[in-house]
Structure formats: C-alpha cells, structure tokens
Amino acid sequence: FDAPCVQACPTSIDIPLFIRQINAGNVDGAAKTIYDSNYFGNACGKVCPTEVLCEGACVYNHQEVKPIEIGRLQSFATTKTMKEGKQFYAPGKPNGKKVAVIGAGPAGISCACDLRLQGYEVDIYEAKDKPSGLTLYGVAPYKITNEEALEEMKYLQDQFKFKIIYNKAIDTKRELGTLEKKYDAIFLGIGLGNTSSIQIPGEDLANCEGATEFIEEIKINPLKTFVGQKVVVIGGGNTAMDAASETARLGATDVTLAYRRSKESKGAYEFEYDLAKGVGVKGLFNASPVAILGTEKVEGIRLIKTEVVDGRVKSIEGSEFEIPCDMVIRATGQNKQVELLQMIEGLELDAKGKIKVNPETFQTTNPKYFASGDAVNGGAEVVNAVGEAKVAAHGIHAFLNP
C-alpha cells in the first residue's frame, strides 16, 4: 500500500498492480492502470529518469538485487495496447462549457484528456505543426523516436476527441482577449522559450547553436542537420548530456562537455553523464567559456579555468586556454516566455519568471487562467508536467462548478 516506487512517481502510477497484471497475462489491464494515472504512459516509459524515480526507489536496491525495469515494462504494456488500438476512454457527457488550452505538450494534452472525460469542449492551440511538445521536439532521438511520440498522441486523440489547432501561436494581447471571451477557462501549457544567451563574443557564428534548437533540428530534419566532427557542449544539466550523447552517436569524433563548476556540482543525473561517457563524451569541469572563435563559422572556443569561492564561480586569472572545434552547443537553460505572460492581466510571475500558482489547484493569480509544466516549475520532466496538469484539470472543474 505504500510501495516506494509509487511514491517516487510524480503521477503515482500503481506500479505493483500493473506488474502483477502483466504477470497474470492481463497486459491491457496493465496499460489501463498506467494510463489512468499518466496519459503519456508510453513516452514516460522511455524518457523518464526511472533510475532516479521509480526504479531508484525500488526495494530491490536495498537487497543488492537489480531493480525491476519498470520503464521497460510500462512501455511494453502501453505499446501492445496502442498497436491494437484498445479503447479505454470516451468523452464525458457534454456539460456546455469550453476550455482553451495553449500548447499541445505533455501538460496541455494531459489537461485536455482529463477535461474531456468530464464533458468539457476543449480546443488546443499549438504554435507548431505537430503535437507532443518537448517529447517530440526536445528529447534526443536515442530515447524516443518521432513515430513513437506521435503514435501515442494519435491514440489519445482518437479516444478523447479534443481538437488541436496547429500553427496557431497565441502571442498577442488581442488573441488572448478573444480566448477570454470565447472560453470559460484557459490553461497555459506553454513550456519554455529558446536557449538563453551566454553573452560572449562569437555566439552568432554559424554552427553555434542552442541545445533545444539543435535537438529539434535533428528530430525534424535529421538528414539536413549539421553535426560537427569536434563538438564542445557548454553546460552541466540533463539537456547538455542529451546534446553531447546525440552528437557522439551521430558521428562526431570528439565531443567535450564543458561546465563551469565541478563534476559533483553538475545538474545532470549521474546515469545521464554515464550514458554520455559511454559513447565517448569527455568531461571538462571548472571551465567557463570566454569567447567562441572563428570568422564566419565556429573554429574553436576560448575557456578560462574556474574555482568556487563562497558558493560563487570565480575565474582564475591568466588561465585561459583554447580548444579547436567546428561546433558549439549551448545547453545553458531556456528563457521564460515572460513577454507573453505579461500580456495577461493580473497574472503574477516570481522573480525567476515562473508563473505563480496555487499548488493545490494550479490556478494562477488571474482566476480564469490555470497553468502547469515547465512554465510553472521552471523545467522538469515530462512526467512532472503530466502529473501537474491532471491536478490543474481538477482545479478547473472545481472553479467552473462551485
């Protein structure tokens, strides 16, 4: 009743139950158990950091036994059910109320699914031409393919019948005003923006790219995307590991991961760093970029050695050095979409540009708006966005049915 793997899952999937169901031959029942808690059940089986969530909490870890491969079992059950087109859900009886969802990523889709179950009419406005958000555009292909991500979206849309309006970015005050008049509530699942600038010379050279933009390119145009032979990835988080791993897998002969703090201070999970090292990525720690070198395109990078004094990174004078390279990837975090959010009257942001919400309902300071996912948590996993969006959907239902 208090399985640590369930407690470690942000969507609280009943993991012991679905494993028993698979064991008993009831694979469809296992998939239903998974989808009841997590509409991105198949994707999360592939992209979740299971090593630090459910599998990391598995009781076998304390018995010197290999933990159960929960992610693989989850993908197995949901893949079978999707391939067979098993229908678990149908929209609820129409209740006459309409909700607009901005963003067809994990948060937006999950919120829409839950609202459709309760009979709401839901229109999703998506800036790009395909659904699934970062699951499609931002997760390295070695974890999940485009086909796998889109197959799950079709599976959900076939059952819940939500409407997605593609190539429709909501980015003006007028458009927001139109939505406010047309819908009873609005859900913001907008995620984050482009990679943050690091404000050093040479950032505008050809073949210097943001990590999320690079991963999107290789997901959408793999044969047309330039991959350097000598690549330097700047950053120490999971996105940096993804970019480094992917360039190595795509044929780069020399990939260096440069991070301004120590190896122990990196934000990435240890298993992600191990994956990167496993394909030949080299770690360079306590090194901060000073300039990207080249005339028209990247020819190298200049870095300086660093030390941490009283928690702050300090450059060591006279310790600059250069690395020849033909590509630099900046995995330096993503910008918040503050410009759009400031157009919404009464919507408050915190000091870091994240949307302020009531943690129990995910209602913003403008009562008509609800939000979850990266725009609220600052950048977490797909599974976090899904879990938060389900709570937000219940918050919307309570708001519209006082």
Buried (B, 14 or more C-beta within 10 A) or exposed (E): EEBBBBEBBBBEBBBBBBBBBBEEEBBBBBBBBBBBBBBBBBBBBBBBBBBBBBBBBBEEEEEEEEBBBBBEBBBBBBBBBBEEEBEEBEBEEEBEBBBBBBBBBBBBBBBBBBBBBBBBBBBBBBBBEBBBBBBBBBBBBEBBBBEBBBBBBEBBBEBBBBEBEEEBBBBEEEBBEEBBEEBBBBBBBBBBBEBBEBEBEBBEBEBBBBBBBBBBBBBBEEEEBEBBEBBBBBBBBBBBBBBBBBBBBBEBEBBBBBBBBEBEEBBBBEBBBEBBBEBBBBBBBBBBBBBBBBEEBBBBBBBBBBEEEEEEEEBEEEEEEEBEBBBBBBBBBBBBBBEBBEBBEEBEBEEEBBBEBEEEBBBBBBEBBBBBBBBBBBBBBBBBBBBBBBBBBBBBBEBBEE
